[in-house]
Amino acid sequence: MKPNRIISIAFVVAAVIFLGYFAKRKFYDSYAKVRQADKEIAELVKKDDIKNGDIIFQSSISAQCEAIRLATHSEYTHCGIIFKNGNDINVYEAVQPVKVTPLDKWIARGQEGHFVIKRLTDRDKILNESVVTNMISEAELMKGKDYDIYFGWSDEKIYCSELIWKIYKRAANIEVGKLQILRDFDLTSKPVKKIMDERYGLNVPYEETVISPASIFDCTLLTTVYSNKKK
């Protein structure tokens, strides 16, 4: 067999192995994560531990999420709000665009499938059927809006924690988390400075009102009802 032919065959075999590995990572591993999430959800449903208005948190993997983690000193960089629709359990989340994501797929996207669910401590007294309906209506009004990479406070574009805060404030008159301004955060690390420079240049809106996933996570009005974090 000619050397060139041997090299060509070896190249093809290597390419097949390489592509197969990444296909497994993308499809099989994703499938396995969804199936694992389904098992956890089934247990929560059995115990009636998922309710409308629950807030779910996860750690995501991206340059922006790393910057958020450093700026807020919190591992939780993304969050959404849970609502049921018949037998379906969905998460309203502000990504690109604001959309509804099945809970199992939302969980599977997070780092190592880790998530935490928090709930308004007096939920059953406050979130009656009428309030929940209003919350869903507020969420629907936001659906389809672009994700706000600048973290502005207008409704023109929306980011994840802003979506949750505004739903609770407008439908239930409850503030889940303390509002801050941009300069309140730790803006000193290189990843944070890089993101800010790319997005704002010299016009950093230090006085912009901001609500972070960390602020909602730490809200004293909320109680942790489930966490699958390994100790």
N, C-alpha and C positions, 0 to 999 in steps of 0.2 A: 504494500500500500504506500502511495506517495506521501512524503512528509506534509505537503500542503493539505492533502485530504484528511490526514490524521488530525492536523491542527483545526481544520474546519469542523470535524466531527466533535472534537473535544470542546470547541467553542459552543456548538449547539447544545451539547449535553450540559455544560456549565450554565448556559442561558436558561435551559428548561428547569434546572435545579433552583436557580436564582429566582425565576418567576414563580415557581411552585411554592417556594418559601414565603414570598410576599403575598401570594394568593391565600395561603393558609393563614398568615397573620391577619389579612384584611377580612376574609370571609369566615373561615372556621372559628378563629378566636373571637370575632365579633358575635357569631352565632352562639358560642359557648357563654359569652358574657350575658347575652340576652336571656338565655335559658336559666342561668344562675339567678339573674334578676327576677325572672318569673317565679322561681321557687320562693324567694324571699317575699315577694309581693303576695303570693298565695298564703303564706303563713300570717302576714299582716292582715289580710282580708279575713282570714279565719278568726282572728282575734278582734276583728272590727277596729284595727289600729290605723286605718287610713280614713281621714274625713275631709270633706270639702273645706278648702281654705288652709289646709296644712302647707307649710313651707318646707321645701326640700333643698338641701345644700350638697355640693360636691366640690372636689378639687379637679380642675381641668388642666390640660397640658397645652400651653401655647405661650408665646412671648408676652402677650398681654396679661395672661393669667399669672405668670411669674411676676410681672411688674405689680399687679394688684396684690399678690401675696406679700411682696416686700413692702409695699406702701401701707398696707393695713395691718401687717404683722399677724395675718391669719391664714390658715391653710385653705379656708373655704373661699373660692374665687368665683363660683357661679351658683345661682339659685333660681328656683322657679316656684310656682304655686299650683297646688293640686286641686283638680275638680273631677268629679265622677260624671259620666254620661252613660246611664244604664249600667252595663257590666264593664264598660271601659273606664280605665283610670288614666287620666291625662295630666300633663304638666304644661301650663302656659309659661312660656319662657321668651325672653328677649335675646334672640340670636340674630341672624340675618335671614329673613326678617323676624319680627315677633310672630310666634307660631305656637301651635299645639302639638306636643310630642307625646306619644304613648309612654307611660311611666317606665316600662321595662327598657325601652330603647334609651330613654334619658339616663337611667342609672348606668347602663352598659357603656355609655360614652365617658363616664367619669374615670378618674385615675383609680385603677385596681377595683373598679365597681363599688368604691366606698361612698356612702351617703349618710346623711343625717336628716331626720324629719323632726320639725318643731311645730308646736301648736299653741295657739292662744290659750293661756291657762284657764280663762273663764269662757272658753269657746262655746259650750252648750248654752250658756246664758245670753251670749251676745250674738252669735252667728245663727240666728233663726233662718227659716226658709226664705223669708223676704230679703234678708241681708245677703244671704248666699246668692240669690238670684241677681241682686244688684251687683255683687262682686263679679259674677260671670259676665254680666252686661258690660261692666267696666273693662274686663279683660278682652272681651270681643271688640270693643272700640279701639283697643290698642293693636289688635291682630293685624298683621300685614305692614305695620310701620317699620321703617328701616332701623337697624341697630345703630345706636349712638356711640361712635368711637370717641367722641369728644366729651362725653359725660355731661352734656348740657341738661338744664332743668326744664326746658320746654317740652311740650308733647309732640313736637314735630318728629323727633326721633327718640328712641327709648333704649335704655340699657337694663340689665337683668334685675338688679335690686330696686331700681326706680319703678319698674313695672309693679312689683309687689307692694312697695310702699304706697304708691298712688292708688292701687286697688283697695287696700285696707283703709286708707284715709278717706277716699271719696265714697265708698260704699258703707263703711262701718264707723267712720270718724275716729279711727284708731291709728296712732302713729307707731308702727313697728320698727323701732330703731331711731337713733338720734341723728338728725340732719347735721351735716358738717359742711365746711367749705374746703376747697381743694388744698389750701395751704395747711390744713390740719394734719394732713397725712405725711408720712415719711417719704420725702421726695429726693433723698440723698443718694440712693444706690444707682449704679451705672445702668441697669436694665430700665429703671424708672425714668431716669434722665433721658435715655435713648428714645423711649416711647413718647415722652413729652416733647422732645425736640422734633421728632418726626411729625407730630400732630399739631403742635401749637407754634413751633418756631420760637420767635421772641415774644409772642403775645399769649403768654400763659394766663388763663383766667383764674388766678389764685382765689378770688372771692366767689367763685361759682358754687352754688348749693349742690351738695353731693350726698347720696346715701349709698353706703357700701354694703356688700354681702356680710362683712364682718360686723357692722353696726346692727344689722337685722339679727344676725346669729346671736349676738350678745344681749339682745333686747330682753329686759326683765319681765316683759309681759308674756314671753314665750316659754314653753316647757319642752324639753327634749322627750319625744315619745319613742324614738327608735334611732339607733346608730349601729351600723355593722362594722365599725372600726375595730380592728383587732388590737387588744391591749398588749 
